[in-house]
């Protein structure tokens, strides 16, 4: 499967997860929600870089902007959801982890 397709599938999954009004997702606890955010954005960074390496200077700021906008929309417009700054932190750390993974992998090649 091509990296661009994987990227857009992950992006669509994230949009469904972030914008579905599910009250049980808020009460998962134990940081499981943050782990999901971390790995989702790390994966978006990796597959986005593979698919759009020539546009990487736009990709990562766009993904960071997506974290901010998604949390704002959740807090303002999605029933049973709330703004959570720690989700933004988990998303951002995931993006940076994805970038580090890419850099390490490129050096080993």
C-alpha positions in Angstrom: 0.0 0.0 0.0 1.4 3.4 -0.9 2.5 5.8 1.8 0.1 8.5 0.7 -2.9 6.2 1.0 -1.7 5.1 4.4 -1.3 8.7 5.5 -4.8 9.7 4.3 -6.4 6.6 5.9 -4.7 7.4 9.2 -5.8 11.1 8.8 -9.4 10.0 8.2 -9.3 7.6 11.2 -8.0 10.4 13.4 -10.7 12.8 12.2 -13.4 10.2 13.0 -11.8 9.5 16.4 -11.5 13.2 17.3 -14.9 14.4 16.1 -17.2 11.6 17.1 -19.2 12.6 20.2 -18.4 9.6 22.4 -18.5 10.3 26.1 -16.7 7.1 27.1 -13.5 8.2 25.3 -13.1 11.0 27.8 -13.1 8.7 30.8 -10.6 6.1 29.6 -8.0 7.2 32.2 -4.5 6.0 32.9 -3.2 8.0 29.9 -4.4 5.5 27.3 -5.9 8.4 25.3 -2.5 10.1 25.3 -0.7 7.0 24.1 -3.2 6.8 21.2 -2.6 10.4 20.3 1.2 9.9 20.5 1.3 6.9 18.2 -1.3 8.3 15.8 0.7 11.5 15.2 4.0 9.6 15.1 2.5 7.5 12.3 1.1 10.5 10.5 4.6 12.1 10.6 6.3 8.9 9.2 3.8 8.2 6.5 3.3 11.8 5.6 7.1 12.2 5.3 7.3 9.1 3.1 4.5 10.3 0.8 5.3 14.0 0.8 9.0 14.3 1.5 9.2 17.1 -1.1 6.7 19.1 0.9 7.8 18.2 4.4 8.3 21.9 5.3 4.5 22.3 4.9 3.6 18.8 6.3 4.8 19.1 9.9 3.4 22.6 10.5 0.2 21.5 9.0 0.0 18.5 11.3 0.7 20.7 14.3 -2.0 23.1 13.2 -4.3 20.1 12.9 -3.6 19.2 16.6 -4.6 22.7 17.6 -7.7 22.9 15.5 -8.9 19.5 16.4 -8.7 20.2 20.1 -10.5 23.6 19.6 -13.3 22.0 17.6 -13.7 19.2 20.3 -13.9 21.8 23.0 -16.2 24.1 21.3 -18.5 22.1 18.9 -18.4 18.3 19.6 -20.9 17.1 22.3 -19.4 15.2 25.2 -15.9 16.2 24.2 -13.6 18.8 25.7 -10.5 20.7 25.0 -7.4 19.0 26.5 -4.0 20.7 26.3 -2.3 17.4 27.2 -3.7 15.9 23.9 -1.8 18.7 22.1 1.3 17.8 24.0 0.9 14.1 23.2 0.3 14.9 19.5 3.3 17.2 19.3 5.6 14.7 21.1 4.3 12.1 18.7 5.1 14.3 15.7 8.7 14.9 17.0 9.1 11.2 17.7 8.1 10.4 14.1 10.6 13.0 12.8 13.3 11.4 15.0 12.4 8.0 13.7 12.7 9.2 10.1 16.1 10.8 10.8 17.5 7.7 12.5 16.1 5.5 9.7 17.6 7.7 7.0 21.0 7.7 8.7 21.1 3.9 8.9 20.4 3.5 5.2 
